[in-house]
Every structure is written in structure tokens, then in C-alpha cells.
Amino acid sequence: MDPSREALLSLLELQKIDTAIDRIEARLSHLPEQAALDALEARLADLDVQIAERKQALDEVSVRQRRLDNEVDSVGQKIAGESNRLYSGMVKNAKELSDISREIEALKRRKGILEDNDLEVMEERDGIEAEHQALLDERTAVLEEIAQARILRDHASEGLGVQLSAAQAERAVWPPRIESELLGLYDTIRAHKSGIGAAAMVDGVCQGCHMRLPAMEAERVRSASGLTRCDECRRILVVL
């Protein structure tokens, strides 16, 4: 491969543009506004999990409360029925009357225990409902923050997008000026050398790896025609 100096200088210009494009793309992928948006969306996902958990707990405690309410009502009905028997005058046997009276007292004790349990469950439900509502309120607030964060992210990325489009348009000018074989080598090196495939040699220093070439090697590169590469980093060298 024996590229012309004009092709090598064009390659160096292409490298400058590619470096600028890489920097813009890196900024786009690491926007602080994007990081802030990502954090908010992660918080939203976490809230959704917590809300689902609280909703499940609320459903479970609601089932327990309905069960207790039904038991309280059932026992109350039994008390009413036994009381009617006790005071209806239809039962004359003293022992049977005593048994009914004891049954009523037992049912009342049972009803009192159920009512206490029902109160505890009601208080538990109130606490879960408060937690659930607080999470829903926070979710609403986070959604508003996400909407604003997206506007900020889009605004920040829009400016960089304009820069990127301009750089890409400028880049399109240079490849036609460079031999395809040289361009292919440049692309291969760039892929393995952190995006730098060609570098200038300034005052004997490779601007790709920033290593100073030995004096004799630097002189050889200066006097050489065609393709030369840095002995240290193997990037294409262009003497300036």
C-alpha cells in the first residue's frame, strides 16, 4: 500500500471528525439528564412493586374483615334467636331455660371476641390503606417528575443531535478522497484502538499513544513516503 500524502492528510481530517462524532455520541449516551430520568423511572418501577404488594395486603385484610363481619352478624343473629326463645314463654323447662341463658352468654362472649378482632383488623386495614394511598400519591408525583425530566433530556439531546448530524454530514465528504484499502485499514485499527486509527506525529511524538519515537525512527518516518505506522501503538502515522 502506497497512499499519497494527500490521502494521508485526508485520513487525518477524517480521524478528527470521527473523534468528534465519538465524543458527541458518548455525551449522548451519558447525559446527566438521561441519568436523572433513568433514576426516576427506576423509582417508578420500585413504587409499582410496592403498590402491588400493598394492594395484595389490602385485599387480604379486606377478606379477613368481611369474614369477621359475617361471623359477628351470624353470632348476633344466634343471640337474637336464643333470646327470643328465652323470653317467648314457649319454653317452660327450667333446665332448658338455664341452658339457653348460658348459651346466650357464651355467644355474647364469642361476639365480643370477634368484635375486638374485627376492630384490630379494621385498624390494620386503615394503616395499609394509608400506606397504599401514600404510594399512589408518590407515584403521581414521580410521573410528573418523569414528564419534566423527559423534556429536559430531549432538550439536551436535541442540541447534541444537531451537532452529530452536522459532523456526520461533514464526515461524508472525506472517504471518497481516500483509497479504499487505506480506509479499510484505518477502520480496522480504529475498531481495536479506542476509535483512533490514524494519528499525527508532531515533534517526534505520536499523538495517538503520546509516546516519543526514537530519534532515528522519527527521522525515518519523516523521510518515508507512503504508509507508516507507530511502532508502539501500530496506528497510522501522518507527519505534520
DRENDO-1510 file (C-alpha; in Angstrom, 1 decimal, always signed):
<recs>
REC; n; res; u; v; w
REC; 1; MET; +0.0; +0.0; +0.0 .
REC; 2; ASP; +1.5; +3.3; -1.1 .
REC; 3; PRO; -1.0; +6.1; -0.3 .
REC; 4; SER; -0.4; +9.6; -1.4 .
REC; 5; ARG; +0.3; +12.4; +1.2 .
REC; 6; GLU; -3.0; +14.0; +0.2 .
REC; 7; ALA; -4.8; +10.8; +1.1 .
REC; 8; LEU; -3.0; +10.6; +4.4 .
REC; 9; LEU; -3.8; +14.2; +5.2 .
REC; 10; SER; -7.5; +13.5; +4.3 .
REC; 11; LEU; -7.3; +10.4; +6.6 .
REC; 12; LEU; -6.2; +12.7; +9.4 .
REC; 13; GLU; -9.1; +15.0; +8.8 .
REC; 14; LEU; -11.4; +12.1; +8.8 .
REC; 15; GLN; -10.0; +11.0; +12.1 .
REC; 16; LYS; -10.6; +14.4; +13.6 .
REC; 17; ILE; -14.2; +14.2; +12.5 .
REC; 18; ASP; -14.6; +10.6; +13.7 .
REC; 19; THR; -13.2; +11.6; +17.1 .
REC; 20; ALA; -15.7; +14.5; +17.3 .
REC; 21; ILE; -18.5; +12.1; +16.4 .
REC; 22; ASP; -17.4; +9.6; +19.1 .
REC; 23; ARG; -17.4; +12.3; +21.7 .
REC; 24; ILE; -20.8; +13.6; +20.8 .
REC; 25; GLU; -22.2; +10.0; +20.8 .
REC; 26; ALA; -20.5; +9.4; +24.2 .
REC; 27; ARG; -22.1; +12.6; +25.6 .
REC; 28; LEU; -25.5; +11.5; +24.2 .
REC; 29; SER; -25.2; +8.1; +26.0 .
REC; 30; HIS; -24.1; +9.7; +29.2 .
REC; 31; LEU; -26.3; +12.7; +29.5 .
REC; 32; PRO; -26.9; +13.8; +33.1 .
REC; 33; GLU; -30.5; +14.4; +32.1 .
REC; 34; GLN; -30.7; +10.8; +30.9 .
REC; 35; ALA; -29.2; +9.6; +34.2 .
REC; 36; ALA; -31.8; +11.6; +36.1 .
REC; 37; LEU; -34.6; +10.2; +34.0 .
REC; 38; ASP; -33.3; +6.7; +34.5 .
REC; 39; ALA; -33.3; +7.2; +38.3 .
REC; 40; LEU; -36.8; +8.4; +38.2 .
REC; 41; GLU; -38.0; +5.5; +36.1 .
REC; 42; ALA; -36.3; +3.1; +38.4 .
REC; 43; ARG; -38.1; +4.7; +41.3 .
REC; 44; LEU; -41.4; +4.4; +39.4 .
REC; 45; ALA; -40.7; +0.7; +38.9 .
REC; 46; ASP; -40.0; +0.2; +42.6 .
REC; 47; LEU; -43.1; +2.1; +43.5 .
REC; 48; ASP; -45.2; -0.1; +41.2 .
REC; 49; VAL; -43.8; -3.2; +43.1 .
REC; 50; GLN; -44.6; -1.7; +46.5 .
REC; 51; ILE; -48.1; -0.6; +45.3 .
REC; 52; ALA; -48.8; -4.1; +44.1 .
REC; 53; GLU; -47.7; -5.5; +47.4 .
REC; 54; ARG; -49.8; -3.1; +49.4 .
REC; 55; LYS; -52.8; -3.8; +47.2 .
REC; 56; GLN; -52.4; -7.5; +47.8 .
REC; 57; ALA; -52.2; -6.9; +51.5 .
REC; 58; LEU; -55.2; -4.7; +51.4 .
REC; 59; ASP; -57.2; -7.4; +49.5 .
REC; 60; GLU; -56.2; -10.0; +52.1 .
REC; 61; VAL; -57.1; -7.9; +55.1 .
REC; 62; SER; -60.4; -6.9; +53.4 .
REC; 63; VAL; -61.3; -10.6; +53.1 .
REC; 64; ARG; -60.4; -11.2; +56.7 .
REC; 65; GLN; -62.6; -8.2; +57.8 .
REC; 66; ARG; -65.6; -9.4; +55.7 .
REC; 67; ARG; -65.2; -12.8; +57.2 .
REC; 68; LEU; -65.2; -11.4; +60.8 .
REC; 69; ASP; -68.1; -9.1; +59.9 .
REC; 70; ASN; -70.1; -12.1; +58.7 .
REC; 71; GLU; -69.2; -14.0; +61.9 .
REC; 72; VAL; -70.3; -11.1; +64.1 .
REC; 73; ASP; -73.6; -10.9; +62.2 .
REC; 74; SER; -74.1; -14.6; +62.4 .
REC; 75; VAL; -73.4; -14.7; +66.2 .
REC; 76; GLY; -75.7; -11.7; +66.7 .
REC; 77; GLN; -78.5; -13.5; +64.9 .
REC; 78; LYS; -78.0; -16.5; +67.0 .
REC; 79; ILE; -78.1; -14.4; +70.2 .
REC; 80; ALA; -81.3; -12.7; +68.9 .
REC; 81; GLY; -82.8; -16.1; +68.2 .
REC; 82; GLU; -81.9; -17.6; +71.5 .
REC; 83; SER; -83.1; -14.5; +73.3 .
REC; 84; ASN; -86.5; -14.8; +71.6 .
REC; 85; ARG; -86.7; -18.4; +72.7 .
REC; 86; LEU; -85.7; -17.4; +76.3 .
REC; 87; TYR; -88.3; -14.7; +76.6 .
REC; 88; SER; -91.0; -16.0; +74.3 .
REC; 89; GLY; -92.7; -18.0; +77.2 .
REC; 90; MET; -92.8; -21.1; +75.0 .
REC; 91; VAL; -90.0; -22.8; +76.9 .
REC; 92; LYS; -91.2; -23.8; +80.4 .
REC; 93; ASN; -88.5; -26.3; +81.5 .
REC; 94; ALA; -86.2; -24.6; +84.0 .
REC; 95; LYS; -83.1; -26.6; +82.9 .
REC; 96; GLU; -83.7; -25.8; +79.2 .
REC; 97; LEU; -84.2; -22.1; +80.1 .
REC; 98; SER; -80.9; -22.2; +82.0 .
REC; 99; ASP; -79.1; -23.8; +79.1 .
REC; 100; ILE; -80.5; -21.2; +76.8 .
REC; 101; SER; -79.3; -18.5; +79.1 .
REC; 102; ARG; -75.8; -20.0; +79.3 .
REC; 103; GLU; -75.7; -20.3; +75.5 .
REC; 104; ILE; -76.6; -16.7; +75.1 .
REC; 105; GLU; -73.8; -15.6; +77.5 .
REC; 106; ALA; -71.3; -17.8; +75.6 .
REC; 107; LEU; -72.5; -16.3; +72.3 .
REC; 108; LYS; -72.1; -12.8; +73.7 .
REC; 109; ARG; -68.5; -13.6; +74.8 .
REC; 110; ARG; -67.8; -15.0; +71.4 .
REC; 111; LYS; -69.3; -11.9; +69.8 .
REC; 112; GLY; -67.2; -9.7; +72.0 .
REC; 113; ILE; -64.0; -11.5; +71.0 .
REC; 114; LEU; -65.0; -11.3; +67.3 .
REC; 115; GLU; -65.7; -7.6; +67.6 .
REC; 116; ASP; -62.3; -7.0; +69.2 .
REC; 117; ASN; -60.7; -9.0; +66.4 .
REC; 118; ASP; -62.7; -7.1; +63.8 .
REC; 119; LEU; -61.6; -3.7; +65.3 .
REC; 120; GLU; -57.9; -4.8; +65.2 .
REC; 121; VAL; -58.3; -5.9; +61.5 .
REC; 122; MET; -60.1; -2.6; +60.8 .
REC; 123; GLU; -57.2; -0.6; +62.2 .
REC; 124; GLU; -54.8; -2.8; +60.3 .
REC; 125; ARG; -56.7; -2.1; +57.1 .
REC; 126; ASP; -56.7; +1.6; +57.8 .
REC; 127; GLY; -52.9; +1.5; +58.1 .
REC; 128; ILE; -52.5; -0.4; +54.9 .
REC; 129; GLU; -54.9; +1.9; +53.0 .
REC; 130; ALA; -52.9; +4.9; +54.2 .
REC; 131; GLU; -49.6; +3.3; +53.1 .
REC; 132; HIS; -51.2; +2.3; +49.7 .
REC; 133; GLN; -52.6; +5.9; +49.2 .
REC; 134; ALA; -49.3; +7.5; +50.1 .
REC; 135; LEU; -47.5; +5.3; +47.5 .
REC; 136; LEU; -50.1; +6.2; +44.9 .
REC; 137; ASP; -49.6; +9.9; +45.6 .
REC; 138; GLU; -45.9; +9.5; +45.4 .
REC; 139; ARG; -46.3; +7.6; +42.1 .
REC; 140; THR; -48.3; +10.5; +40.7 .
REC; 141; ALA; -45.6; +13.0; +41.8 .
REC; 142; VAL; -42.9; +10.8; +40.2 .
REC; 143; LEU; -44.8; +10.6; +36.9 .
REC; 144; GLU; -44.9; +14.4; +36.8 .
REC; 145; GLU; -41.2; +14.5; +37.5 .
REC; 146; ILE; -40.6; +11.9; +34.7 .
REC; 147; ALA; -42.5; +14.1; +32.3 .
REC; 148; GLN; -40.4; +17.1; +33.1 .
REC; 149; ALA; -37.2; +15.0; +33.1 .
REC; 150; ARG; -38.0; +13.8; +29.6 .
REC; 151; ILE; -38.5; +17.4; +28.4 .
REC; 152; LEU; -35.1; +18.3; +29.8 .
REC; 153; ARG; -33.4; +15.1; +28.3 .
REC; 154; ASP; -34.9; +15.8; +24.9 .
REC; 155; HIS; -33.8; +19.4; +25.0 .
REC; 156; ALA; -30.3; +18.4; +26.0 .
REC; 157; SER; -30.1; +15.7; +23.4 .
REC; 158; GLU; -31.6; +17.8; +20.7 .
REC; 159; GLY; -28.6; +20.2; +20.7 .
REC; 160; LEU; -26.2; +17.3; +20.6 .
REC; 161; GLY; -28.3; +15.7; +17.9 .
REC; 162; VAL; -27.8; +18.8; +15.7 .
REC; 163; GLN; -24.1; +18.7; +16.3 .
REC; 164; LEU; -24.0; +15.0; +15.5 .
REC; 165; SER; -25.9; +15.5; +12.2 .
REC; 166; ALA; -23.6; +18.3; +11.2 .
REC; 167; ALA; -20.5; +16.2; +12.0 .
REC; 168; GLN; -21.8; +13.2; +10.1 .
REC; 169; ALA; -22.6; +15.3; +7.1 .
REC; 170; GLU; -19.0; +16.7; +7.2 .
REC; 171; ARG; -17.6; +13.2; +7.5 .
REC; 172; ALA; -19.3; +12.1; +4.3 .
REC; 173; VAL; -17.0; +14.4; +2.3 .
REC; 174; TRP; -13.7; +12.7; +3.2 .
REC; 175; PRO; -13.9; +8.9; +2.5 .
REC; 176; PRO; -14.1; +9.5; -1.3 .
REC; 177; ARG; -10.7; +11.2; -1.1 .
REC; 178; ILE; -9.1; +8.2; +0.5 .
REC; 179; GLU; -8.1; +4.9; -1.2 .
REC; 180; SER; -10.4; +2.1; -0.2 .
REC; 181; GLU; -7.6; -0.1; +1.1 .
REC; 182; LEU; -6.2; +2.6; +3.3 .
REC; 183; LEU; -9.7; +3.4; +4.6 .
REC; 184; GLY; -10.3; -0.3; +5.4 .
REC; 185; LEU; -7.1; -0.4; +7.4 .
REC; 186; TYR; -8.0; +2.8; +9.2 .
REC; 187; ASP; -11.4; +1.4; +10.1 .
REC; 188; THR; -9.8; -1.9; +11.4 .
REC; 189; ILE; -7.3; -0.1; +13.6 .
REC; 190; ARG; -10.0; +2.3; +14.9 .
REC; 191; ALA; -12.1; -0.6; +16.0 .
REC; 192; HIS; -9.3; -2.0; +18.1 .
REC; 193; LYS; -7.6; +1.2; +19.3 .
REC; 194; SER; -10.3; +3.2; +21.1 .
REC; 195; GLY; -11.5; +4.9; +18.0 .
REC; 196; ILE; -8.1; +6.2; +16.9 .
REC; 197; GLY; -6.9; +4.7; +13.7 .
REC; 198; ALA; -4.7; +7.5; +12.4 .
REC; 199; ALA; -2.5; +10.0; +14.4 .
REC; 200; ALA; -0.3; +12.9; +13.6 .
REC; 201; MET; +3.4; +12.8; +14.5 .
REC; 202; VAL; +4.4; +16.1; +16.0 .
REC; 203; ASP; +8.0; +16.8; +17.1 .
REC; 204; GLY; +8.6; +13.1; +17.1 .
REC; 205; VAL; +5.7; +12.2; +19.3 .
REC; 206; CYS; +2.8; +10.0; +18.2 .
REC; 207; GLN; -0.4; +11.8; +19.0 .
REC; 208; GLY; -2.2; +8.5; +19.2 .
REC; 209; CYS; -0.3; +6.9; +22.1 .
REC; 210; HIS; +1.7; +10.0; +23.1 .
REC; 211; MET; +4.9; +8.1; +23.0 .
REC; 212; ARG; +8.1; +9.8; +21.7 .
REC; 213; LEU; +9.7; +7.9; +18.8 .
REC; 214; PRO; +13.4; +7.2; +19.0 .
REC; 215; ALA; +15.2; +9.9; +17.0 .
REC; 216; MET; +16.3; +7.6; +14.2 .
REC; 217; GLU; +12.8; +6.2; +13.9 .
REC; 218; ALA; +11.2; +9.6; +13.9 .
REC; 219; GLU; +13.6; +10.7; +11.1 .
REC; 220; ARG; +12.8; +7.5; +9.1 .
REC; 221; VAL; +9.1; +8.3; +9.4 .
REC; 222; ARG; +9.6; +11.9; +8.3 .
REC; 223; SER; +11.6; +10.9; +5.2 .
REC; 224; ALA; +9.4; +7.9; +4.3 .
REC; 225; SER; +6.8; +8.0; +1.6 .
REC; 226; GLY; +3.6; +6.1; +1.7 .
REC; 227; LEU; +2.2; +4.3; +4.7 .
REC; 228; THR; +4.0; +4.4; +8.1 .
REC; 229; ARG; +2.8; +3.1; +11.4 .
REC; 230; CYS; +3.7; +3.8; +15.0 .
REC; 231; ASP; +6.0; +1.1; +16.4 .
REC; 232; GLU; +4.3; +1.5; +19.8 .
REC; 233; CYS; +0.6; +1.6; +19.1 .
REC; 234; ARG; +0.5; +0.5; +15.4 .
REC; 235; ARG; -1.7; +3.4; +14.4 .
REC; 236; ILE; -1.2; +5.0; +11.0 .
REC; 237; LEU; +1.2; +7.9; +11.4 .
REC; 238; VAL; +0.9; +11.2; +9.4 .
REC; 239; VAL; +3.8; +13.6; +9.7 .
REC; 240; LEU; +2.9; +17.2; +10.3 .
</recs>
